């Protein structure tokens, strides 16, 4: 299915709070590829902007805090997905992967929090 049609269908479903599920690995692989291509295209723009904008340690802090907030919200949402997977006795490999993602997500939020704190400390120690 073309990306444009799938995007419209996904947007319509999301409007009603629904999410689509894909029953075959080929479609999932295509979607993952499309997501990756879109993210890497956007990342190139972000890198150029960040290089110009992030002139000191404190300048990176707002982006780090914003990213941490989004990731934390997503990880907490995934904890709900994990709880549902466990309560419905979904296949152990699915549950294990979700556990890994949730654990890793929490680790990432801890690292981002440390980066935000370190940016403030670097700013303070530089005498500003």
Backbone as CSV, one residue per row, in Angstrom:
resi,resn,N_x,N_y,N_z,CA_x,CA_y,CA_z,C_x,C_y,C_z
1,UNK,0.853,-1.170,0.000,0.000,0.000,0.000,0.899,1.233,0.000
2,UNK,0.625,2.211,-0.841,1.448,3.423,-0.886,1.419,4.173,0.443
3,UNK,2.541,4.843,0.733,2.669,5.582,1.993,1.554,6.611,2.153
4,UNK,1.218,7.325,1.081,0.195,8.361,1.170,-1.144,7.778,1.603
5,UNK,-1.538,6.671,1.001,-2.812,6.052,1.360,-2.768,5.532,2.791
6,UNK,-1.650,4.873,3.148,-1.523,4.354,4.510,-1.548,5.510,5.506
7,UNK,-0.867,6.615,5.190,-0.841,7.764,6.091,-2.231,8.338,6.301
8,UNK,-3.025,8.427,5.236,-4.389,8.929,5.365,-5.237,7.990,6.205
9,UNK,-5.075,6.696,5.981,-5.837,5.720,6.763,-5.424,5.781,8.231
10,UNK,-4.121,5.902,8.482,-3.635,5.992,9.862,-4.128,7.277,10.527
11,UNK,-4.125,8.385,9.778,-4.598,9.657,10.328,-6.083,9.576,10.673
12,UNK,-6.858,8.964,9.800,-8.292,8.820,10.068,-8.518,7.935,11.286
13,UNK,-7.789,6.847,11.380,-7.924,5.949,12.527,-7.529,6.663,13.819
14,UNK,-6.435,7.414,13.777,-5.945,8.123,14.967,-6.967,9.151,15.449
15,UNK,-7.696,9.733,14.523,-8.710,10.719,14.886,-9.747,10.128,15.840
16,UNK,-9.980,8.828,15.694,-10.936,8.138,16.557,-10.250,7.387,17.696
17,UNK,-8.935,7.610,17.842,-8.200,6.952,18.914,-7.832,5.510,18.609
18,UNK,-7.910,5.136,17.343,-7.578,3.778,16.945,-6.162,3.739,16.390
19,UNK,-5.537,2.611,16.491,-4.230,2.369,15.875,-4.348,1.121,15.023
20,UNK,-3.703,1.157,13.890,-3.734,0.004,12.990,-2.724,-1.027,13.431
21,UNK,-3.045,-2.283,13.209,-2.127,-3.395,13.449,-1.872,-4.064,12.107
22,UNK,-0.685,-4.566,11.931,-0.280,-5.170,10.670,0.001,-6.644,10.902
23,UNK,-0.690,-7.498,10.172,-0.630,-8.935,10.401,0.477,-9.675,9.692
24,UNK,1.277,-8.975,8.881,2.368,-9.688,8.216,3.669,-8.905,8.348
25,UNK,4.766,-9.626,8.406,6.070,-8.999,8.649,6.525,-8.135,7.486
26,UNK,6.103,-8.439,6.278,6.504,-7.627,5.126,5.981,-6.206,5.266
27,UNK,4.721,-6.060,5.634,4.140,-4.731,5.813,4.810,-4.001,6.968
28,UNK,5.091,-4.703,8.051,5.775,-4.086,9.191,7.174,-3.633,8.770
29,UNK,7.899,-4.477,8.045,9.236,-4.109,7.567,9.186,-2.870,6.677
30,UNK,8.176,-2.793,5.794,8.029,-1.614,4.934,7.767,-0.366,5.767
31,UNK,6.898,-0.485,6.749,6.578,0.650,7.614,7.804,1.094,8.410
32,UNK,8.561,0.133,8.935,9.777,0.480,9.680,10.781,1.191,8.785
33,UNK,10.913,0.743,7.547,11.818,1.390,6.593,11.357,2.818,6.315
34,UNK,10.062,2.997,6.083,9.523,4.339,5.837,9.753,5.258,7.039
35,UNK,9.527,4.740,8.236,9.757,5.544,9.444,11.223,5.951,9.544
36,UNK,12.118,5.013,9.296,13.549,5.293,9.393,13.971,6.325,8.366
37,UNK,13.515,6.167,7.131,13.878,7.127,6.082,13.392,8.524,6.426
38,UNK,12.166,8.626,6.908,11.620,9.938,7.283,12.401,10.545,8.446
39,UNK,12.720,9.731,9.439,13.456,10.234,10.606,14.861,10.692,10.220
40,UNK,15.551,9.913,9.391,16.910,10.299,9.009,16.920,11.523,8.107
41,UNK,15.900,11.695,7.299,15.795,12.898,6.472,15.622,14.117,7.366
42,UNK,14.746,13.989,8.348,14.501,15.085,9.283,15.727,15.340,10.166
43,UNK,16.444,14.291,10.518,17.618,14.426,11.382,18.695,15.286,10.732
44,UNK,18.826,15.199,9.428,19.827,16.015,8.744,19.526,17.497,8.948
45,UNK,18.250,17.873,8.883,17.860,19.259,9.127,18.135,19.663,10.567
46,UNK,17.826,18.756,11.499,18.060,19.040,12.923,19.541,19.232,13.212
47,UNK,20.385,18.429,12.590,21.825,18.528,12.836,22.357,19.888,12.401
48,UNK,21.928,20.356,11.263,22.390,21.661,10.787,21.916,22.777,11.715
49,UNK,20.672,22.717,12.123,20.127,23.732,13.028,20.818,23.682,14.391
50,UNK,21.003,22.480,14.918,21.631,22.333,16.230,23.074,22.813,16.222
51,UNK,23.774,22.584,15.129,25.162,23.040,15.041,25.232,24.558,15.134
52,UNK,24.322,25.232,14.509,24.309,26.694,14.549,23.800,27.224,15.887
53,UNK,22.839,26.531,16.480,22.136,27.036,17.669,22.811,26.681,18.989
54,UNK,23.397,25.509,19.090,23.924,25.026,20.363,25.366,25.465,20.555
55,UNK,25.513,26.691,21.001,26.835,27.305,21.121,27.517,27.050,22.454
56,UNK,26.776,26.595,23.464,27.383,26.264,24.756,26.573,25.159,25.420
57,UNK,27.038,24.710,26.579,26.400,23.576,27.259,24.953,23.873,27.629
58,UNK,24.681,25.087,28.064,23.326,25.430,28.485,22.358,25.476,27.299
59,UNK,22.867,25.779,26.122,22.000,25.868,24.944,21.413,24.514,24.556
60,UNK,22.078,23.420,24.899,21.558,22.096,24.544,20.487,21.614,25.526
61,UNK,20.448,22.215,26.702,19.565,21.723,27.758,18.078,21.701,27.390
62,UNK,17.512,22.747,26.797,16.077,22.682,26.478,15.719,21.501,25.559
63,UNK,16.521,21.247,24.562,16.265,20.121,23.671,16.368,18.790,24.386
64,UNK,17.341,18.684,25.287,17.513,17.455,26.069,16.303,17.240,26.975
65,UNK,15.856,18.300,27.635,14.692,18.185,28.520,13.416,17.850,27.745
66,UNK,13.229,18.478,26.586,12.057,18.174,25.758,12.068,16.718,25.317
67,UNK,13.223,16.258,24.867,13.346,14.876,24.410,13.084,13.907,25.554
68,UNK,13.653,14.195,26.737,13.421,13.334,27.895,11.944,13.247,28.224
69,UNK,11.257,14.379,28.188,9.830,14.379,28.494,9.030,13.522,27.527
70,UNK,9.336,13.630,26.234,8.620,12.817,25.240,8.929,11.342,25.416
71,UNK,10.206,11.018,25.636,10.580,9.613,25.800,9.953,9.039,27.062
72,UNK,9.973,9.791,28.158,9.381,9.309,29.404,7.887,9.030,29.215
73,UNK,7.182,9.938,28.557,5.755,9.722,28.303,5.540,8.458,27.461
74,UNK,6.370,8.267,26.452,6.248,7.074,25.607,6.575,5.807,26.386
75,UNK,7.601,5.867,27.234,7.972,4.686,28.023,6.848,4.321,28.989
76,UNK,6.251,5.317,29.612,5.138,5.037,30.522,3.944,4.464,29.763
77,UNK,3.715,4.931,28.560,2.667,4.350,27.723,2.992,2.896,27.390
78,UNK,4.258,2.644,27.065,4.676,1.268,26.766,4.586,0.365,27.986
79,UNK,4.748,0.920,29.186,4.542,0.117,30.396,3.104,-0.389,30.450
80,UNK,2.172,0.441,30.006,0.780,0.003,29.937,0.588,-1.101,28.914
81,UNK,1.248,-0.952,27.768,1.195,-2.001,26.742,1.771,-3.294,27.307
82,UNK,2.890,-3.186,28.011,3.525,-4.356,28.624,2.596,-5.010,29.648
83,UNK,1.966,-4.204,30.482,1.041,-4.755,31.482,-0.094,-5.512,30.796
84,UNK,-0.605,-4.940,29.727,-1.659,-5.614,28.982,-1.175,-6.905,28.348
85,UNK,0.041,-6.883,27.812,0.607,-8.094,27.197,0.784,-9.195,28.231
86,UNK,1.235,-8.806,29.411,1.394,-9.801,30.480,0.052,-10.348,30.927
87,UNK,-0.919,-9.457,31.136,-2.212,-9.907,31.654,-2.965,-10.777,30.658
88,UNK,-2.685,-10.607,29.384,-3.333,-11.415,28.350,-2.492,-12.619,27.938
89,UNK,-1.387,-12.833,28.664,-0.492,-13.969,28.404,-0.075,-14.050,26.933
90,UNK,0.344,-12.897,26.396,0.850,-12.890,25.022,2.142,-13.697,24.954
91,UNK,2.592,-14.054,23.758,3.804,-14.868,23.644,4.974,-14.270,24.430
92,UNK,5.729,-15.140,25.069,6.817,-14.690,25.946,7.843,-13.837,25.204
93,UNK,8.064,-14.097,23.934,9.030,-13.292,23.168,8.529,-11.858,22.995
94,UNK,7.235,-11.681,22.825,6.660,-10.332,22.727,6.818,-9.616,24.066
95,UNK,6.480,-10.297,25.141,6.597,-9.709,26.484,8.061,-9.362,26.772
96,UNK,8.967,-10.249,26.445,10.401,-10.011,26.695,10.887,-8.781,25.936
97,UNK,10.507,-8.654,24.672,10.922,-7.478,23.886,10.353,-6.196,24.480
98,UNK,9.101,-6.231,24.912,8.507,-5.051,25.539,9.223,-4.707,26.846
99,UNK,9.565,-5.729,27.634,10.326,-5.486,28.870,11.658,-4.826,28.553
100,UNK,12.332,-5.323,27.531,13.620,-4.745,27.129,13.468,-3.280,26.729
101,UNK,12.428,-2.985,25.959,12.196,-1.610,25.505,11.906,-0.693,26.687
102,UNK,11.050,-1.138,27.589,10.706,-0.318,28.757,11.949,-0.072,29.616
103,UNK,12.720,-1.119,29.876,13.942,-0.962,30.673,14.915,0.002,29.996
104,UNK,15.114,-0.186,28.714,16.037,0.681,27.975,15.521,2.118,27.952
105,UNK,14.221,2.283,27.761,13.647,3.625,27.759,13.876,4.353,29.073
106,UNK,13.704,3.635,30.184,13.972,4.260,31.483,15.451,4.622,31.613
107,UNK,16.330,3.764,31.112,17.767,4.073,31.143,18.069,5.333,30.331
108,UNK,17.434,5.472,29.178,17.640,6.658,28.346,17.156,7.906,29.070
109,UNK,16.017,7.834,29.760,15.535,9.020,30.476,16.472,9.412,31.605
110,UNK,17.083,8.439,32.256,18.058,8.726,33.312,19.281,9.419,32.704
111,UNK,19.751,8.920,31.577,20.913,9.528,30.913,20.612,10.949,30.449
112,UNK,19.420,11.164,29.917,19.049,12.506,29.478,18.918,13.460,30.662
113,UNK,18.370,12.986,31.770,18.285,13.821,32.970,19.675,14.214,33.435
114,UNK,20.596,13.259,33.413,21.979,13.547,33.817,22.617,14.569,32.881
115,UNK,22.330,14.469,31.595,22.870,15.443,30.637,22.313,16.834,30.909
116,UNK,21.031,16.922,31.242,20.425,18.224,31.544,21.039,18.839,32.800
117,UNK,21.228,18.015,33.817,21.857,18.487,35.057,23.291,18.907,34.787
118,UNK,24.004,18.112,34.013,25.413,18.426,33.709,25.537,19.727,32.925
119,UNK,24.567,19.974,32.027,24.589,21.247,31.282,24.454,22.427,32.220
120,UNK,23.581,22.304,33.229,23.430,23.375,34.217,24.701,23.535,35.040
121,UNK,25.282,22.404,35.437,26.510,22.454,36.231,27.648,23.071,35.428
122,UNK,27.744,22.738,34.152,28.790,23.321,33.312,28.600,24.820,33.178
123,UNK,27.351,25.236,33.079,27.055,26.662,32.978,27.457,27.376,34.272
124,UNK,27.118,26.781,35.408,27.455,27.362,36.713,28.957,27.440,36.920
125,UNK,29.658,26.362,36.558,31.112,26.333,36.785,31.868,27.267,35.834
126,UNK,31.217,27.666,34.728,31.895,28.578,33.821,31.760,30.016,34.274
127,UNK,31.035,30.212,35.406,30.924,31.543,35.984,29.773,32.373,35.429
128,UNK,28.890,31.753,34.676,27.744,32.504,34.103,26.554,32.497,35.012
